[in-house]
Amino acid sequence: MKPVSKTAFYCTGVRALDARRARPICGDQYAERFMDDEAWRAFEPFRQFTAPNVSNATRARIIDDLVRERLAVTPDLRVILIGAGFDSRAFRLKGGRWLEVDEPQVFAWKEPRLPAAESPNPLIRLPVDFTTERLADRLQPFADPGPVVIIVEGVLMYLDEARIRELLRTL
C-alpha cells in the first residue's frame, strides 16, 4: 500500500495547531487525532510558515462557512469530498449526507482514529485508487438527483490539466 501523502499531514497539522489557539480560525478539534510523532516530525519544517499556515486554516474555514450555509437551507444535502484526506467536516458540521473519497491508505489511517460509524451525520468513506480506477465508475452508485455540494480542497494543484478536465467532467 502506498504511504499517506505528507501533504495530508501538513494540512492536518495546520488545523491541529489552529484548534489549540485561543481564537481558532477553523477550530477543527479532530485534527489532532491524525497527528502522531512521525506526522509532527513531517510537519515541523512547515511550522515556521505563518502566512501559508494561516491561509490553509482560513481556506478550511471559508469552505466550512459555505457548506454550513447550504446545510442550513438543505439539511439532508449530499456533500462529496474528493481527496478527503483527514477532513472532519462530517463530524464538525450539522447536517448533510457525507461521502468522503480518497486513497485506501488514507482511510486505513483515518478510520481507527475517527471511525465513520461515530459521525453524527451519515458518512460513507469510498476508497479509490486514483491511478487504477475511474472515479466516474466508483461514484456512479452515489449519483443523487438532488442538490449536491462537492469539495475538492487542495487537490487540483497536484493534477495536470488533462486530469483536472477529466475530474470536472466526472463531477
N, C-alpha and C positions, 0 to 999 in steps of 0.2 A: 504494500500500500504506500502511496506517495505521502510525504510528510505534509503537515498543515503549513500553509504559507506563513512566512514571517510577517507579512502584511496583516494577516488576521490578528496576530498577537499585538502588532503595533496599534491598530485601531482599538482593540480591546483595552490595551494598556492606557491609552489616552482617556478612554471613557472611565476606566477604573480610577485613575488619578483625579479626573474631574469629579467623580462621585465623592471623593474624600474631601473636596473643598467645602468651605463654609457656605459658599453660594455657588453650587454647581451649575454648569450650563445645561447639560442634558440629564444629569442625575441618574445614570444607569447603575443602580445598586447591584445588579447581577454581574457586571463586567469582571469584577474581582475573582469570581468563581473560575474563570478560564485561565487565570494567570498563576502558573506555578513558578518555582525558582528559575527554571530554564527559560520560560516565557519572559520573565522580568529581565533576565540577562540579555535576551534578544532585544528587548525594548530599550535597555539602558543607553545605547548610543543616541537614541532619539529623544530622550528626556529633556535635553537642553534646547530643543527646537520649540520654543514657547509659541511663536506665532502659528506655525503649522499645526501644532497640537491643539491650540485654541480653535483654529479653523476646523479641524477634524471634529471636535466636540460640538462646535456650532453647526456644522453640516448635519450632524445627527439630530440636534435639537430642532433645526428647521424642518427636517423630514418628520420628526415626531409631531410637531405642531400641525403640519399639513395633514397628516394621517388622522390626528385627533379631531380636526375639523370635519373631515369626511365621515369618521365614525360617529360623530355626534348627530349627523344627518341620517346616516345609514348604519345602524349598529351591527347588522349582520353582513357587512361589506366583506367581500373576498379580498384579502391582502396577500400578494405574492411577492416574496423576496428572492430575487435571483442573485446568487452568490451571497447567501445569507450570512456566512461566517458565524461569528459569535453574537449576532444580533439577539436582543432580548425583548423586542417590542411586543411580542405576543404575551409576554408576562407583565410588561410595564404599562401598556395602553389598554383602556377599557373598550371591549367590543371587538368585532371582527372574526372572520374565519380565516385562519392564517395558514399559508403554505410556504415553507422555507425550502429553497432549492440550493443545494451545494454538493461538493465532492464528498464521497463516502468518508474519507479520513477526517473531514471537518466534523461530521456528525458523530463519528466514533469518539472524538474528543469532547464534543458538546453534550451529548446525551447523558453520560453519567454525572455531569456537573450541573445540568439544568434539564431534567427529563421533560420531554414533551407532554407526558401524561400529567404533569403538575401545573401546566399552563392554565390560568383562569379562563382562557379563551380556547376554542377549538384550534388545534395546531397539528399539522402533518408535516413531517420532515421527509423530503423527497431527495434521496441521494442520486446524483447523476455524475457519471464520469464524462466530463465535457469533451474529452479527447476521443472517446469511442462511441458515445451515444448522442443521438439527435435530441436536443432539448424539446423540439416540437412533439416528438413521439412520446417523450416522458410526461409532458404537460397535458397531452390530449385528454386523459381521463378526468382532468380537473377543469376542463372548459366550463365556463359559467356564463349563462346569457345575461346575468345581472351585472350591476356595476362592479368594477374591479380596480384596485389600486395596485400598481406594480412598482416595486422599489428595486432599483439597480444602483446601489450605492457603492462608489469606489471601485467599480468593476471595469468600466469602459476604457480606462487608461491602460489596461493590460491587454486589450484586444486590438488587432489590426482592423483596418477599415472594412475588409470583407466580412470578418466575424461580427463586427458591430452591425452591419447591414443585415446579416443573417439573423442576429438576435432580434433586431427591430421587426423584421418580417414575421418571425416566430411569435413575438408578443402581440 
